[in-house]
Amino acid sequence: MFGIFKKKKKFKFYHTEYNVYLILNKSTELKIHDWEQWKKCFEELNGVIGNHSEKMNIRTCQSFLGSSKWLSFGRMVWSEKNNIKWTSKYKSGENKIENLEFSDTEFWAPSWTICDKENISPSIFIKVDTSENGLLKEYFDETILIAVKKDNPIIEIDLIKRIFEKLDGNYLIKGVRQWGKEASENSWTDSLMDFSPYDLLNKEELSKLEINNNTEVFGEWKMNKNVW
């Protein structure tokens, strides 16, 4: 969502390794960014995040259809109230926007501001994203990425599987990768916050996404259809 970071002295950010879980979902009437759906994720995650020593902040990008100006949500720290807020504020009541466009929502622990200021990588990073206009929208049109530091995996696969099952997800992917890649002497790119599920796939073999077996491998990633 926010491009390239500049590299600082003793930079520690881009090379941090993460266990990364990606849920690809084909939505029906409800979207993951609707509270009725996101509540299923919140209930599973809250036990870990709500008791985590580092406060998690929420940043969401939503706008009028076709506008590049993001709507205001104010500062949001992880809580049930603020999770309802980012999923509901402009969808009903006096704030309702008929042509609301959802881009993505990021969750950082500690906050993005602290990570940038203190030159530290987040212990937990979550991103809810839409792929409604993607080339593979007939297979999936929304994603949840959950990344936890490999050396402190406070969110484990059993919790991820419960979220996947509650959402009736279509694909569950597990991988290990660094936060980003060094782009030059003074910058890095390809960060987890800019990650796209299309990065996992060979664009010349997109037709192979329809998986006939339980598991297929894309590079270092393992893709599973409805099972682990």
C-alpha atoms as one frame of an Amber mdcrd trajectory, in Angstrom:
protein
   0.000   0.000   0.000   2.817   2.397   0.758   5.694   1.621  -1.653   9.428
   1.698  -0.988  10.999   2.451   2.395  14.346   4.199   2.623  17.089   2.192
   4.191  18.435   3.505   7.507  21.717   3.012   9.310  21.883  -0.481  10.831
  18.692  -1.275   8.956  16.897  -4.292  10.455  13.609  -4.309   8.610  13.727
  -5.950   5.209  15.687  -9.112   6.066  13.507 -10.222   9.013  12.046 -13.666
   8.294   8.336 -14.415   8.704   6.004 -17.355   8.714   3.391 -16.197   6.224
  -0.139 -17.563   5.831  -2.384 -16.533   2.979  -6.091 -17.259   2.708  -7.620
 -16.810  -0.731 -11.390 -16.621  -0.719 -14.166 -16.396  -3.269 -16.758 -14.153
  -1.654 -20.491 -14.598  -1.851 -22.830 -11.887  -0.616 -20.644 -10.910   2.336
 -17.048  -9.722   2.011 -14.210 -10.263   4.474 -14.284  -6.515   5.095 -17.906
  -6.760   6.273 -18.196  -7.107  10.042 -20.377 -10.225   9.821 -17.468 -11.982
   8.106 -14.520 -10.268   9.765 -16.022 -11.009  13.186 -15.116 -14.676  12.613
 -11.461 -13.668  12.185 -11.538 -11.202  15.071 -12.863 -13.820  17.492  -9.985
 -16.167  16.675  -7.249 -13.513  16.618  -8.335 -11.497  19.638  -7.067 -13.991
  22.194  -3.529 -13.558  20.853  -3.543  -9.918  19.747  -5.612  -8.612  22.664
  -3.061 -10.019  25.136   0.051  -9.212  23.098   2.584  -6.901  24.763   2.787
  -4.711  21.647  -0.352  -2.782  20.778  -1.712  -3.422  17.307  -2.864  -0.505
  15.173  -5.296  -0.626  12.260  -4.936   1.325   9.007  -7.619   1.058   6.351
  -7.867   2.547   2.867 -11.438   3.130   1.697 -12.797   5.812  -0.600 -15.638
   6.999  -2.782 -15.667   4.950  -5.978 -13.005   6.339  -8.329 -11.571   8.755
  -5.742  -7.937   8.769  -4.625  -8.769  10.493  -1.334  -8.985   8.098   1.608
 -11.901   8.376   4.017 -11.195   9.276   7.633 -11.301   6.688  10.412  -9.042
   8.316  12.987  -6.464   6.418  15.025  -7.551   2.835  15.627  -5.953   0.506
  18.182  -6.991  -3.149  18.108 -10.321  -3.609  19.921 -13.739  -4.986  19.080
 -15.078  -1.421  18.778 -12.425  -0.405  16.233 -12.753  -3.645  14.264 -16.462
  -2.915  13.938 -15.549   0.646  12.986 -13.259  -0.147  10.044 -15.692  -2.752
   8.690 -18.889  -0.712   9.175 -18.414   3.056   9.488 -19.350   4.030   5.925
 -21.662   1.098   5.189 -24.698   2.105   7.222 -26.293   4.945   9.194 -25.682
   8.639   8.653 -22.176   8.011   7.248 -23.315   5.498   4.627 -21.701   5.843
   1.194 -23.490   4.133  -1.670 -20.431   3.731  -3.887 -17.897   2.819  -1.239
 -14.662   1.339  -2.570 -12.532  -0.857  -0.317  -8.816  -1.063  -1.069  -7.178
  -2.781   1.905  -6.692  -2.814   5.654  -3.394  -3.340   7.468  -2.778  -4.382
  11.068   0.617  -3.680  12.640   1.997  -4.721  16.040   3.667  -2.535  17.041
   2.232   0.288  14.944   3.653   1.250  11.563   4.786   4.580  13.063   6.814
   2.846  15.779   8.316   0.371  13.315   9.448   3.202  11.062  10.647   5.508
  13.844  12.498   2.870  15.873  13.694   0.886  12.868  12.096  -2.381  13.976
  10.027  -4.930  12.086   6.506  -5.809  13.243   6.049  -8.951  15.292   2.631
  -9.406  13.642   1.423  -8.051  10.311  -2.016  -8.733   8.836  -3.483  -7.455
   5.591  -7.010  -7.784   4.236  -7.071  -7.094   0.513  -9.416  -7.253  -2.444
  -8.728  -8.957  -5.757 -12.107  -8.164  -7.292 -10.529  -6.967 -10.529  -7.783
  -9.577 -10.663  -7.135 -11.941 -13.544  -8.118 -14.885 -11.347 -11.250 -13.386
  -9.802 -13.269 -16.433 -10.815 -11.170 -18.414  -8.309 -10.682 -15.817  -5.544
 -11.520 -12.150  -5.072 -10.281 -11.378  -1.545  -7.272 -12.288   0.571  -6.051
 -12.305   4.147  -2.300 -12.322   4.727  -1.055 -13.095   8.241   2.679 -12.817
   8.920   4.456 -13.510  12.226   8.154 -13.400  12.969   9.692 -16.797  12.375
  11.665 -16.633  15.633   8.519 -15.815  17.661   5.531 -17.567  16.039   2.811
 -16.372  18.398   0.122 -17.137  15.804   0.250 -20.805  14.820  -1.231 -22.912
  12.071  -4.107 -24.335  14.156  -5.507 -20.823  14.606  -5.071 -20.077  10.907
  -6.901 -23.288  10.017  -9.826 -22.323  12.235 -10.110 -18.951  10.473  -9.878
 -20.672   7.099 -12.644 -23.108   8.027 -14.931 -20.439   9.482 -14.614 -18.383
   6.298 -15.062 -21.477   4.135 -11.926 -20.347   2.314 -10.876 -21.635  -1.090
  -7.065 -21.783  -0.812  -4.690 -21.821   2.139  -1.017 -21.101   1.507   1.910
 -21.294   3.892   5.394 -19.952   3.258   8.532 -18.442   4.781  10.032 -15.248
   3.415  11.771 -12.028   4.373   9.831  -8.808   4.858  11.245  -7.404   1.625
  14.124  -7.382  -0.825  16.983  -4.926  -1.058  16.393  -2.784  -4.153  19.565
  -0.675  -4.001  22.130   0.529  -1.523  19.601   2.839   0.110  16.207   1.186
  -0.341  14.213  -2.026  -0.409  11.046  -3.178  -2.128   8.694  -6.193  -2.626
   7.568  -5.915   0.989   4.894  -8.027   2.621   2.610  -5.008   2.819   2.728
  -4.775  -1.002   2.358  -8.508  -1.487  -0.013  -9.894  -4.123  -1.093 -13.541
  -4.429  -0.139 -13.255  -8.096   3.472 -13.088  -6.933   3.148 -16.803  -6.149
   2.173 -17.867  -9.606   3.941 -18.314 -12.906   2.044 -15.903 -15.142   2.641
 -18.161 -18.132   0.809 -21.015 -16.403  -2.191 -19.269 -14.833  -4.514 -21.941
 -16.191  -2.947 -24.413 -13.772  -4.462 -22.657 -10.758  -7.436 -25.006 -10.826
  -5.871 -27.645  -8.623  -6.864 -31.258  -9.158  -4.654 -32.648  -6.387  -4.617
 -31.535  -2.778  -1.263 -29.809  -3.056   0.740 -27.973  -5.672   4.027 -26.181
  -5.188   4.824 -22.693  -6.474   8.499 -22.063  -5.728   9.003 -22.143  -1.954
   5.259 -21.888  -1.320   2.847 -24.720  -0.771  -0.704 -24.190  -2.005  -3.523
 -26.282  -0.627  -7.104 -26.452  -1.792  -9.526 -26.738   1.121  -7.212 -29.029
   3.124  -3.900 -28.737   4.985
